[in-house]
Amino acid sequence: MTMTDISPLDDIARYLFAGCPPSLTWLEDLLHNAKYNEVFLGLVREYLPAHEREIMEQTTEDKIGLFIRYFGEEYFELDDSYEGAFEEGRELMSNFIGFCPAFPRGTDDEEYHEFQDKRHGLIMLMSLISSPYEPPEDFQGCHGYIPRSSGGERIPMIEWIKDNIGADAAKKIPARGWQPAELMKMTKGSKFSALADYADIIHHSTGNWWLDNEQQDWDPPSWDRREIDRLMEQNLQAEELFNRVYTLCDWLEEKPHARFLQMLNYLQNYKKSWKAAGTLTMVFGEENGKEDHCPEKLRQL
């Protein structure tokens, strides 16, 4: 991006020649943030040239607010709570021009373990996908030790399926769930292929910046034009991915019990992957005639 050298006096002259004297508040803000306004003006001219006058005649906070609004309409949405995260004036502008306030939408561990807030179709899909996170401590050392590989962290999800879809469906679900690569192979070309898409989203393995990064831990993108173009393209890809997932959710939610079982039966028929995934007896019952050490509550699932 090429920056043009602009001084505060240039901006003042522009208004005076147009016969529109600026307000004292605008003048104070311009002089206070002169250095940062030069860079900000470069961003406006690079990405929103048609809105230059409207944006630049505002005070700092309103400049950024308008930029966020118009940028979201033409490229992708920026974080609209950004302004409240910084002090007014110089620090607000210096932070804004320092990086693009595009926040990723990847699923984090808190969102994963609070899955009850999600739509039912997504919970049904999540129950079939292996967990990408460490199991909560509550599932270790409870009436014995539940190995991490047993899928113990997925117990609440399986309980939800039992209570809301049916015990017959819950008992068919593999304890550890299926890995994204397994689901990709098993569902390729089928009407359940969006299940593999959601597995990639949950495991942050889509190759998409918006979906593979969490808001708790991410490197903010720069204002480089190539970076913005890349994010714009990947934003469209993320929307397409979620549209496929939501279409499958709509189908499941129309007849939850029957269609969830239909999807499970399809996966079970892929015997090689089913054998590799294991069954619920690894957590909730007996394996090879030997009783496990899970709590009674879990055996009753």
Backbone bond lengths (Angstrom), bond angles and torsions (degrees), N, CA, C in turn:
res aa  C-N    CA-C-N  psi(-1)  N-CA   C-N-CA  omega(-1)  CA-C   N-CA-C  phi
1 M - - - 1.446 - - 1.513 108.70 -
2 T 1.344 116.11 130.07 1.454 120.62 -179.47 1.520 110.01 -92.63
3 M 1.323 115.74 126.33 1.457 120.92 179.40 1.530 109.54 -96.86
4 T 1.327 115.76 132.88 1.456 120.86 175.96 1.517 109.26 -96.20
5 D 1.317 117.90 135.31 1.461 120.64 -179.87 1.520 109.46 -69.85
6 I 1.314 116.38 114.47 1.450 122.87 -179.80 1.521 108.21 -125.25
7 S 1.309 117.87 131.42 1.460 120.99 177.68 1.516 108.83 -105.31
8 P 1.343 118.14 161.14 1.463 120.28 176.86 1.521 112.18 -56.73
9 L 1.342 116.51 -34.84 1.457 119.21 179.91 1.527 112.01 -65.07
10 D 1.334 117.11 -32.63 1.460 120.12 176.50 1.518 111.24 -61.15
11 D 1.341 116.12 -43.48 1.462 120.06 179.07 1.523 111.33 -65.92
12 I 1.327 116.26 -41.27 1.462 119.97 179.68 1.524 110.00 -63.23
13 A 1.339 115.91 -43.79 1.462 120.33 179.69 1.519 111.86 -61.30
14 R 1.316 115.42 -37.93 1.470 119.29 -179.73 1.527 111.12 -58.62
15 Y 1.325 116.85 -42.18 1.459 120.57 179.79 1.526 112.15 -71.66
16 L 1.328 116.31 -39.53 1.454 119.47 -178.45 1.530 111.48 -65.96
17 F 1.353 116.29 -42.48 1.463 119.83 178.22 1.535 111.48 -64.75
18 A 1.328 115.87 -29.18 1.469 119.91 179.02 1.522 111.87 -81.24
19 G 1.349 116.15 -3.80 1.462 119.32 -179.91 1.509 113.43 75.28
20 C 1.345 117.27 23.04 1.473 121.72 -179.33 1.525 109.00 -126.13
21 P 1.309 118.75 81.89 1.470 120.59 -179.17 1.524 111.33 -57.53
22 P 1.335 118.84 132.04 1.462 121.39 179.90 1.523 111.31 -73.18
23 S 1.349 115.60 159.89 1.460 120.51 179.25 1.519 110.26 -75.95
24 L 1.339 116.54 161.80 1.463 120.99 178.24 1.522 111.30 -63.61
25 T 1.340 117.13 -35.99 1.465 120.86 178.41 1.519 110.73 -62.95
26 W 1.331 115.34 -42.01 1.457 119.96 179.30 1.523 110.79 -64.93
27 L 1.351 117.27 -41.88 1.459 121.66 179.50 1.527 111.36 -63.00
28 E 1.319 116.20 -43.53 1.469 120.32 -179.96 1.524 110.64 -63.11
29 D 1.313 115.98 -43.07 1.466 120.38 -179.33 1.526 110.59 -66.28
30 L 1.327 116.92 -40.31 1.456 120.92 -179.03 1.520 111.44 -63.42
31 L 1.318 117.34 -46.43 1.460 120.96 -178.03 1.528 111.11 -69.09
32 H 1.338 116.37 -35.71 1.466 120.67 -179.00 1.528 111.16 -66.78
33 N 1.330 116.32 -34.17 1.474 120.90 -175.08 1.531 111.70 -114.84
34 A 1.340 116.62 29.24 1.464 120.23 -173.06 1.519 112.81 -53.26
35 K 1.326 117.14 -48.25 1.466 120.80 -176.54 1.527 111.61 -62.48
36 Y 1.345 115.76 -40.97 1.457 119.65 -176.78 1.530 111.21 -77.81
37 N 1.319 117.02 -30.67 1.458 119.83 179.11 1.518 112.07 -65.31
38 E 1.323 117.61 -30.26 1.462 120.52 177.14 1.522 110.34 -61.66
39 V 1.329 115.82 -46.41 1.465 120.12 179.97 1.528 109.97 -68.57
40 F 1.329 116.48 -41.80 1.462 120.28 179.66 1.527 110.74 -61.01
41 L 1.333 116.71 -41.71 1.458 120.17 177.86 1.530 110.41 -60.03
42 G 1.326 116.30 -37.26 1.461 119.46 176.42 1.516 111.75 -61.42
43 L 1.352 117.55 -38.68 1.464 121.29 177.53 1.524 110.68 -65.61
44 V 1.321 115.70 -42.35 1.465 119.76 179.59 1.525 110.29 -61.66
45 R 1.319 116.79 -44.91 1.467 120.34 -178.35 1.522 112.35 -69.90
46 E 1.321 116.55 -27.11 1.468 120.15 178.70 1.525 111.03 -76.81
47 Y 1.326 117.25 -43.17 1.465 120.34 -170.41 1.526 114.50 -109.72
48 L 1.319 117.79 -29.70 1.466 120.18 -175.18 1.535 111.29 -134.52
49 P 1.309 118.40 53.99 1.473 119.82 -175.19 1.527 113.49 -60.65
50 A 1.320 117.37 -31.53 1.468 120.07 -178.09 1.528 112.19 -68.43
51 H 1.332 116.86 -17.79 1.472 120.92 -176.82 1.534 111.86 -109.86
52 E 1.334 116.81 13.96 1.473 119.51 -173.10 1.523 112.58 -56.08
53 R 1.314 117.60 -51.90 1.463 118.96 -174.74 1.524 111.44 -64.12
54 E 1.336 116.19 -45.71 1.466 119.64 -178.41 1.520 111.28 -59.74
55 I 1.338 116.85 -41.08 1.466 120.48 -177.75 1.517 111.17 -73.01
56 M 1.312 117.27 -47.08 1.460 120.62 -170.95 1.519 113.77 -73.80
57 E 1.329 118.15 -14.33 1.459 118.88 178.42 1.521 111.87 -85.48
58 Q 1.334 117.24 -0.20 1.457 121.64 -179.48 1.534 110.89 -90.77
59 T 1.331 115.88 167.21 1.462 121.15 170.58 1.528 108.44 -74.54
60 T 1.327 116.41 171.37 1.469 120.28 -172.43 1.520 112.71 -53.62
61 E 1.322 117.49 -51.95 1.465 120.15 -176.32 1.520 111.42 -62.01
62 D 1.334 117.30 -41.97 1.457 120.41 -179.78 1.529 111.66 -72.34
63 K 1.348 116.86 -31.87 1.467 119.89 174.23 1.528 110.01 -56.10
64 I 1.331 114.62 -51.63 1.468 120.14 -176.71 1.521 110.43 -65.73
65 G 1.337 116.89 -39.70 1.466 119.93 179.25 1.516 112.38 -60.98
66 L 1.324 116.93 -44.45 1.460 120.29 178.62 1.524 111.58 -67.20
67 F 1.328 116.10 -40.21 1.463 120.08 178.95 1.529 109.43 -59.63
68 I 1.338 117.46 -47.30 1.464 121.60 -179.96 1.523 110.55 -59.45
69 R 1.324 116.67 -42.55 1.461 120.33 -178.40 1.523 112.01 -64.25
70 Y 1.337 116.97 -51.50 1.460 120.09 -177.28 1.533 111.75 -70.65
71 F 1.319 117.46 -35.17 1.457 120.54 178.25 1.533 109.80 -63.09
72 G 1.339 116.25 -41.43 1.464 120.08 178.96 1.513 112.64 -62.97
73 E 1.329 117.05 -31.97 1.461 120.68 179.43 1.533 112.09 -73.79
74 E 1.332 117.21 -31.61 1.465 120.41 -174.14 1.528 114.18 -101.65
75 Y 1.331 117.74 -23.09 1.466 120.59 -175.02 1.535 111.20 -125.49
76 F 1.295 117.37 -82.60 1.469 122.91 176.22 1.517 107.80 -157.16
77 E 1.315 115.87 160.43 1.455 120.21 -175.54 1.520 111.40 -69.16
78 L 1.330 115.02 137.74 1.452 122.14 171.77 1.520 108.39 -101.68
79 D 1.304 116.16 163.18 1.456 120.30 -178.51 1.523 109.88 -68.12
80 D 1.347 117.08 114.27 1.457 119.80 -175.73 1.519 113.39 -79.91
81 S 1.318 117.30 -4.97 1.465 120.05 174.63 1.523 110.61 -95.04
82 Y 1.318 116.38 4.83 1.457 121.82 -176.18 1.515 112.38 -55.19
83 E 1.330 117.17 -44.30 1.456 120.38 -173.35 1.520 112.32 -61.36
84 G 1.320 116.70 -36.18 1.453 119.55 -178.31 1.507 114.24 -72.66
85 A 1.331 116.82 -7.74 1.462 119.81 -176.10 1.524 112.61 -87.29
86 F 1.322 117.37 -7.65 1.451 120.36 -176.98 1.523 110.71 -132.05
87 E 1.305 115.97 162.63 1.448 120.43 177.25 1.520 109.72 -69.92
88 E 1.322 115.97 159.63 1.444 120.17 179.66 1.530 110.52 -70.31
89 G 1.340 114.67 163.66 1.452 120.07 171.71 1.507 113.97 79.08
90 R 1.335 115.44 -132.31 1.454 122.06 -169.49 1.527 112.29 -60.01
91 E 1.345 117.59 -45.13 1.465 119.38 -178.13 1.516 111.37 -65.75
92 L 1.333 117.39 -36.71 1.460 121.23 178.36 1.528 110.81 -60.30
93 M 1.302 117.39 -49.33 1.462 121.22 -178.23 1.527 111.44 -68.93
94 S 1.328 117.86 -41.93 1.464 120.11 -178.02 1.520 111.11 -64.55
95 N 1.326 117.55 -36.29 1.459 120.20 177.18 1.517 111.60 -70.17
96 F 1.325 116.54 -38.35 1.463 119.21 -177.55 1.524 111.39 -65.50
97 I 1.311 117.65 -43.68 1.466 119.59 -178.30 1.524 111.82 -76.34
98 G 1.352 117.20 -11.98 1.459 120.66 -178.23 1.516 113.56 -74.49
99 F 1.338 117.46 -31.64 1.456 121.07 178.47 1.515 109.33 -158.39
100 C 1.322 116.36 159.26 1.465 122.40 179.31 1.530 109.12 -80.25
101 P 1.341 118.65 121.40 1.468 120.80 -177.55 1.527 113.12 -78.77
102 A 1.323 115.31 56.22 1.465 121.42 174.91 1.524 107.30 -95.71
103 F 1.325 117.37 116.64 1.457 120.56 -177.09 1.522 110.42 -99.10
104 P 1.329 117.57 131.18 1.470 120.76 -179.64 1.524 111.59 -67.67
105 R 1.321 114.80 165.31 1.470 120.45 -176.27 1.528 112.15 -121.33
106 G 1.331 117.21 22.38 1.458 120.29 -179.75 1.517 112.33 -66.46
107 T 1.327 116.34 146.25 1.467 122.03 177.96 1.518 109.84 -69.86
108 D 1.343 117.46 127.51 1.464 120.05 177.40 1.526 110.12 -101.86
109 D 1.328 116.93 176.18 1.461 120.03 -174.22 1.522 111.75 -64.85
110 E 1.329 117.64 -35.48 1.468 119.83 179.40 1.520 110.92 -65.86
111 E 1.320 116.83 -44.58 1.459 120.52 178.41 1.524 110.71 -63.78
112 Y 1.339 115.94 -37.35 1.470 119.76 -179.71 1.523 111.16 -63.89
113 H 1.331 116.65 -46.41 1.459 120.05 -176.27 1.527 113.09 -79.52
114 E 1.336 117.30 -12.32 1.460 121.41 173.22 1.532 109.02 -105.83
115 F 1.314 115.52 44.23 1.463 122.73 -174.16 1.524 112.72 -62.18
116 Q 1.347 117.98 -20.61 1.461 120.66 -176.69 1.520 112.85 -58.64
117 D 1.339 116.93 -21.73 1.461 120.97 -179.65 1.525 112.69 -79.12
118 K 1.319 117.42 -9.13 1.463 120.46 -178.18 1.528 110.97 -84.38
119 R 1.309 116.29 162.94 1.455 120.44 176.05 1.521 109.43 -64.51
120 H 1.325 117.09 152.37 1.461 121.23 -172.28 1.522 113.00 -60.90
121 G 1.326 116.75 -35.75 1.460 118.78 179.87 1.514 112.04 -61.49
122 L 1.330 117.37 -39.88 1.458 120.88 178.59 1.521 111.55 -66.89
123 I 1.337 116.94 -37.73 1.468 119.58 178.97 1.528 110.06 -64.28
124 M 1.318 116.19 -39.93 1.471 119.18 178.05 1.523 110.60 -60.87
125 L 1.322 116.69 -42.43 1.464 119.95 178.42 1.522 110.71 -66.44
126 M 1.334 117.21 -44.10 1.469 121.20 -178.76 1.515 111.69 -59.71
127 S 1.326 116.89 -34.56 1.463 120.09 -177.10 1.528 112.54 -64.46
128 L 1.320 116.93 -18.27 1.467 121.11 -178.69 1.525 112.66 -97.09
129 I 1.326 116.89 -7.85 1.467 121.75 -172.97 1.528 110.18 -104.13
130 S 1.304 117.60 135.68 1.456 121.61 178.19 1.521 110.33 -59.30
131 S 1.323 116.57 150.79 1.457 120.97 -178.15 1.532 111.12 -79.02
132 P 1.333 117.26 134.68 1.460 119.95 176.47 1.526 112.72 -89.49
133 Y 1.338 117.52 1.42 1.466 121.07 -173.19 1.520 112.33 -118.55
134 E 1.320 114.19 161.51 1.464 119.93 175.21 1.522 108.94 -65.87
135 P 1.326 118.78 144.28 1.465 119.68 178.08 1.519 111.20 -68.62
136 P 1.330 118.03 144.17 1.467 120.40 175.37 1.516 111.16 -58.07
137 E 1.302 118.28 151.62 1.468 121.89 -176.72 1.525 112.14 -61.61
138 D 1.339 117.57 -26.16 1.464 120.46 -178.84 1.519 112.13 -59.19
139 F 1.314 117.52 -22.51 1.453 121.11 -176.72 1.524 112.10 -97.02
140 Q 1.324 117.39 10.62 1.458 120.03 176.95 1.527 109.18 -117.53
141 G 1.313 116.54 126.50 1.459 121.15 177.20 1.506 114.09 79.32
142 C 1.321 117.79 19.64 1.467 121.22 179.00 1.524 108.58 -93.98
143 H 1.334 116.80 107.45 1.466 121.83 -174.95 1.532 109.79 55.05
144 G 1.298 115.96 43.70 1.454 121.16 -175.33 1.516 108.67 114.09
145 Y 1.292 116.73 -170.71 1.461 121.08 -175.86 1.515 109.55 -112.89
146 I 1.335 116.26 125.61 1.459 121.10 175.04 1.517 107.43 -96.74
147 P 1.317 119.81 110.04 1.464 121.59 -177.97 1.516 111.75 -57.34
148 R 1.329 115.62 146.43 1.452 120.75 179.87 1.520 110.62 -57.04
149 S 1.315 117.15 -37.75 1.459 121.44 -177.80 1.516 113.43 -70.19
150 S 1.343 117.15 -9.20 1.463 120.26 -177.92 1.514 112.54 -76.29
151 G 1.334 117.81 -13.45 1.455 119.69 -176.33 1.510 112.73 83.76
152 G 1.335 118.11 19.84 1.451 121.02 -176.29 1.511 114.23 -58.66
153 E 1.354 117.57 -29.61 1.459 120.48 -179.58 1.518 112.26 -68.63
154 R 1.334 116.97 -13.48 1.462 121.60 -178.97 1.526 112.75 -92.47
155 I 1.318 117.34 0.49 1.460 121.34 -176.35 1.528 113.14 -55.34
156 P 1.332 120.02 -48.44 1.476 118.56 179.56 1.530 113.09 -59.11
157 M 1.322 116.68 -32.91 1.455 120.89 179.72 1.533 110.46 -68.06
158 I 1.335 115.25 -41.70 1.472 119.09 178.54 1.523 110.00 -67.88
159 E 1.317 117.25 -36.66 1.466 120.86 176.57 1.533 110.49 -61.70
160 W 1.336 115.37 -39.23 1.466 118.87 178.82 1.530 109.83 -62.91
161 I 1.316 117.24 -42.41 1.465 120.62 178.34 1.530 109.73 -60.83
162 K 1.325 116.55 -43.14 1.473 120.42 179.72 1.521 110.87 -59.84
163 D 1.330 116.35 -44.83 1.460 120.77 -175.17 1.524 113.30 -76.58
164 N 1.318 117.55 -29.89 1.461 119.80 -172.16 1.522 114.38 -110.64
165 I 1.320 117.48 -22.06 1.462 120.60 179.99 1.524 110.97 -112.48
166 G 1.329 116.44 -46.55 1.460 119.83 178.05 1.513 111.84 150.09
167 A 1.356 115.87 144.65 1.462 120.30 179.96 1.520 111.51 -63.78
168 D 1.344 116.58 -33.15 1.469 119.18 179.75 1.527 110.96 -63.92
169 A 1.324 116.74 -34.81 1.458 120.13 177.60 1.526 111.04 -73.43
170 A 1.332 116.47 -41.45 1.466 120.09 -178.17 1.516 111.53 -60.82
171 K 1.321 117.49 -37.93 1.460 120.97 -177.26 1.528 112.88 -70.27
172 K 1.304 117.56 -17.16 1.461 120.67 -179.75 1.532 112.84 -87.27
173 I 1.330 117.15 -12.32 1.459 120.72 -173.55 1.525 110.74 -79.29
174 P 1.317 118.81 129.98 1.475 121.15 176.94 1.530 110.50 -59.80
175 A 1.310 116.54 141.30 1.469 120.65 -177.74 1.514 111.96 -59.03
176 R 1.318 116.90 -44.30 1.464 120.28 -177.19 1.524 112.46 -89.19
177 G 1.343 117.13 -10.99 1.450 119.80 -173.87 1.521 110.81 74.65
178 W 1.306 116.45 -178.72 1.454 121.42 179.47 1.520 110.65 -105.24
179 Q 1.319 116.22 145.23 1.449 122.09 176.56 1.535 109.96 -75.61
180 P 1.341 117.72 154.75 1.461 120.01 179.76 1.532 113.90 -53.61
181 A 1.331 116.90 -42.42 1.473 119.44 -178.68 1.528 111.04 -64.02
182 E 1.345 116.93 -37.46 1.460 120.44 176.97 1.524 110.51 -63.20
183 L 1.327 116.00 -47.38 1.459 119.74 -177.70 1.518 111.72 -65.63
184 M 1.322 116.58 -34.32 1.459 119.80 177.52 1.525 110.20 -61.39
185 K 1.316 115.83 -44.02 1.455 120.73 -179.17 1.527 111.00 -70.17
186 M 1.325 116.65 -40.05 1.461 120.98 -174.91 1.522 113.48 -73.43
187 T 1.333 117.40 -32.48 1.466 119.76 -172.57 1.524 113.24 -106.40
188 K 1.318 118.42 -0.89 1.463 121.40 -177.41 1.527 110.76 -55.24
189 G 1.320 115.63 126.79 1.457 120.57 178.36 1.511 114.70 80.73
190 S 1.336 117.90 0.00 1.462 121.01 -179.41 1.531 110.02 -102.40
191 K 1.323 115.98 172.70 1.461 119.98 178.20 1.526 111.48 -75.26
192 F 1.343 116.50 -4.14 1.466 120.75 178.92 1.533 111.99 -102.43
193 S 1.318 117.68 12.97 1.465 120.08 -174.99 1.531 112.90 -62.34
194 A 1.333 117.34 -24.36 1.468 119.83 178.89 1.523 111.59 -67.82
195 L 1.325 117.79 -18.24 1.467 120.45 174.08 1.520 110.00 -61.97
196 A 1.337 117.30 -41.04 1.466 121.32 177.06 1.528 110.84 -66.99
197 D 1.339 116.26 -35.39 1.469 119.79 176.40 1.525 110.34 -61.17
198 Y 1.326 116.40 -44.01 1.472 119.65 -178.92 1.526 111.09 -69.80
199 A 1.320 116.86 -32.17 1.470 119.88 175.54 1.525 110.22 -62.26
200 D 1.322 117.12 -41.40 1.466 120.37 176.52 1.525 111.23 -63.62
201 I 1.324 117.10 -38.07 1.461 120.91 178.61 1.523 110.40 -64.40
202 I 1.334 116.87 -47.66 1.469 121.58 -178.67 1.528 110.63 -62.25
203 H 1.322 116.73 -37.56 1.468 121.50 -176.77 1.535 112.92 -91.75
204 H 1.314 117.51 4.81 1.466 121.32 179.17 1.528 111.06 55.90
205 S 1.312 115.98 45.48 1.466 120.32 -177.65 1.524 111.55 -124.96
206 T 1.340 116.72 30.15 1.460 120.24 -178.66 1.517 112.54 -84.75
207 G 1.352 117.25 -19.41 1.453 120.47 -172.33 1.520 112.17 78.69
208 N 1.334 116.13 12.08 1.459 122.50 -177.10 1.529 109.74 -111.01
209 W 1.336 117.24 126.75 1.473 121.34 -176.48 1.520 111.95 -57.24
210 W 1.315 117.21 -41.25 1.465 120.98 -176.47 1.523 112.46 -65.43
211 L 1.319 117.39 -31.66 1.462 121.72 -172.60 1.520 113.35 -102.62
212 D 1.314 118.51 -21.20 1.465 121.23 -176.48 1.519 113.02 -94.58
213 N 1.321 118.10 -3.96 1.463 122.02 178.71 1.515 110.51 -114.64
214 E 1.321 115.78 144.57 1.462 121.72 177.34 1.524 109.29 -101.80
215 Q 1.328 116.25 151.06 1.459 120.06 179.77 1.526 112.19 -65.88
216 Q 1.324 117.16 -21.52 1.461 120.02 -179.14 1.527 112.40 -77.58
217 D 1.316 117.33 -21.77 1.464 119.81 -174.55 1.519 109.03 -152.56
218 W 1.341 116.17 97.82 1.454 119.48 -177.91 1.518 109.50 -157.80
219 D 1.331 114.98 155.24 1.452 121.30 176.34 1.522 108.31 -98.09
220 P 1.340 118.10 117.81 1.465 120.06 -177.18 1.523 111.52 -63.73
221 P 1.318 117.51 141.35 1.468 120.43 179.13 1.528 111.19 -73.70
222 S 1.307 115.66 159.71 1.457 121.29 178.01 1.530 109.38 -88.84
223 W 1.331 115.94 175.23 1.461 121.59 177.11 1.528 111.45 -88.93
224 D 1.317 117.64 11.25 1.462 120.35 178.47 1.528 110.15 -59.02
225 R 1.316 116.66 136.40 1.465 120.54 -174.63 1.524 112.30 -59.08
226 R 1.309 117.14 -40.38 1.457 119.70 179.55 1.517 111.43 -64.60
227 E 1.329 115.78 -36.92 1.469 120.05 178.04 1.528 110.86 -66.96
228 I 1.318 117.48 -42.40 1.463 121.11 179.35 1.523 110.76 -64.75
229 D 1.315 117.15 -41.90 1.470 120.31 178.21 1.527 110.91 -63.08
230 R 1.328 116.32 -39.28 1.469 120.45 178.57 1.528 110.33 -64.42
231 L 1.330 116.63 -43.96 1.461 120.36 179.72 1.527 111.13 -65.52
232 M 1.310 116.55 -36.26 1.462 120.10 178.56 1.526 110.98 -64.04
233 E 1.320 116.39 -44.21 1.469 120.81 178.60 1.529 110.73 -64.71
234 Q 1.317 116.53 -43.29 1.465 119.63 -178.74 1.529 111.84 -71.31
235 N 1.322 117.45 -27.14 1.462 119.88 175.90 1.525 110.37 -64.37
236 L 1.323 116.27 -41.38 1.464 120.21 176.93 1.525 110.75 -64.96
237 Q 1.331 116.69 -39.49 1.463 120.48 178.38 1.528 111.10 -64.41
238 A 1.351 116.48 -39.50 1.465 120.63 178.73 1.525 110.63 -63.74
239 E 1.330 116.65 -40.87 1.466 120.44 178.72 1.521 110.92 -63.98
240 E 1.325 116.85 -40.44 1.464 120.52 178.40 1.526 110.82 -64.72
241 L 1.329 116.38 -39.70 1.459 121.14 179.75 1.529 110.39 -62.88
242 F 1.320 116.30 -46.95 1.459 119.83 179.84 1.527 111.59 -67.45
243 N 1.315 118.04 -33.87 1.467 120.20 177.11 1.517 110.57 -60.61
244 R 1.344 117.04 -40.70 1.463 119.85 177.71 1.532 110.93 -64.98
245 V 1.342 115.77 -41.67 1.469 119.90 179.26 1.524 110.20 -64.35
246 Y 1.330 117.47 -44.23 1.468 120.60 -178.22 1.523 111.91 -67.69
247 T 1.312 117.13 -30.76 1.465 119.67 175.90 1.524 110.39 -63.87
248 L 1.338 116.63 -42.26 1.462 120.08 176.33 1.523 110.62 -65.53
249 C 1.330 117.38 -39.25 1.471 120.98 177.60 1.529 110.75 -60.84
250 D 1.326 116.63 -43.47 1.473 120.16 179.40 1.527 110.06 -58.33
251 W 1.323 115.87 -43.42 1.465 120.67 -179.14 1.530 110.80 -63.95
252 L 1.330 117.06 -44.12 1.459 120.89 179.83 1.525 112.08 -64.43
253 E 1.312 116.59 -41.26 1.462 120.81 -173.97 1.520 113.17 -72.38
254 E 1.329 117.47 -16.61 1.456 119.78 177.06 1.525 111.34 -67.42
255 K 1.340 116.90 -41.06 1.470 122.84 177.55 1.525 107.57 -140.58
256 P 1.337 117.31 76.58 1.467 121.36 -169.14 1.522 114.57 -53.99
257 H 1.319 117.66 -51.36 1.467 120.05 -174.37 1.521 111.17 -66.27
258 A 1.309 117.24 -52.60 1.464 121.14 -175.45 1.533 111.40 -64.24
259 R 1.307 116.88 -43.18 1.461 118.74 -173.81 1.527 112.23 -80.22
260 F 1.335 117.05 -30.70 1.463 118.34 174.80 1.528 109.52 -66.08
261 L 1.329 117.01 -40.94 1.464 120.27 176.33 1.525 110.73 -64.71
262 Q 1.322 117.04 -37.18 1.463 119.74 177.68 1.529 110.42 -61.53
263 M 1.322 117.20 -41.87 1.456 120.50 178.75 1.519 110.77 -67.81
264 L 1.320 117.14 -41.98 1.464 121.14 177.97 1.521 111.32 -61.42
265 N 1.330 116.92 -44.28 1.461 120.63 -179.46 1.526 110.80 -63.51
266 Y 1.326 116.28 -36.36 1.459 119.88 177.13 1.528 109.97 -61.68
267 L 1.328 116.39 -44.53 1.462 120.37 -179.36 1.529 111.06 -68.70
268 Q 1.322 116.94 -37.54 1.466 120.38 179.52 1.522 112.06 -63.99
269 N 1.319 115.42 -31.39 1.459 118.94 -179.59 1.517 112.39 -70.62
270 Y 1.321 115.77 -14.88 1.455 119.49 173.76 1.525 106.56 -85.15
271 K 1.318 116.10 77.98 1.466 122.05 -164.20 1.514 114.34 -60.56
272 K 1.313 117.42 -35.94 1.459 118.99 -177.47 1.522 110.87 -62.81
273 S 1.338 117.43 -46.28 1.453 121.02 179.36 1.516 110.95 -70.34
274 W 1.331 116.64 -35.36 1.465 119.60 179.56 1.525 110.67 -62.71
275 K 1.319 116.23 -41.91 1.460 120.06 179.70 1.527 111.13 -64.46
276 A 1.337 116.14 -39.07 1.466 119.95 -179.34 1.513 111.85 -68.89
277 A 1.344 117.15 -30.09 1.460 120.00 -176.03 1.516 112.60 -76.38
278 G 1.340 118.65 -28.93 1.445 120.26 -176.79 1.517 110.42 87.54
279 T 1.314 117.94 175.44 1.455 121.62 -178.81 1.512 110.62 -125.99
280 L 1.292 115.57 174.42 1.462 120.86 -176.67 1.525 113.05 -63.22
281 T 1.326 117.90 -18.39 1.461 118.37 179.51 1.512 111.73 -62.41
282 M 1.333 117.35 -18.59 1.459 119.93 178.93 1.515 111.29 -65.15
283 V 1.347 116.43 -23.94 1.454 119.82 -178.96 1.516 112.09 -118.88
284 F 1.326 116.27 -36.16 1.451 119.05 -167.28 1.520 116.06 -111.42
285 G 1.318 120.37 14.44 1.443 117.19 -178.90 1.505 112.59 -163.82
286 E 1.288 116.23 -132.18 1.447 121.67 -178.98 1.512 109.72 -115.03
287 E 1.286 116.25 146.13 1.455 121.78 177.54 1.524 108.01 -130.26
288 N 1.333 114.69 123.40 1.471 120.36 -178.17 1.526 111.60 56.00
289 G 1.345 115.57 35.24 1.456 119.73 175.79 1.510 114.43 79.86
290 K 1.330 118.81 1.41 1.459 121.67 -178.00 1.523 109.34 -109.03
291 E 1.326 115.10 129.53 1.453 119.63 -179.37 1.523 109.96 -75.53
292 D 1.349 115.92 141.05 1.457 119.20 178.88 1.529 109.70 -85.53
293 H 1.348 116.29 -172.23 1.458 121.36 -176.55 1.522 112.00 -113.13
294 C 1.343 117.75 29.36 1.457 120.19 179.25 1.520 110.01 -80.67
295 P 1.322 119.12 155.16 1.451 122.80 177.73 1.512 111.65 -59.96
296 E 1.329 116.27 154.91 1.451 121.89 -179.93 1.521 111.31 -57.36
297 K 1.324 116.19 -37.54 1.464 120.47 179.79 1.507 111.30 -56.76
298 L 1.328 116.72 -37.73 1.450 119.86 -177.61 1.518 111.17 -76.44
299 R 1.325 116.99 -32.93 1.470 118.91 178.12 1.517 111.85 -66.15
300 Q 1.342 115.86 -26.28 1.451 120.00 -176.51 1.507 112.44 -81.11
301 L 1.345 116.95 -5.89 1.444 120.03 -178.69 1.536 110.66 -62.09
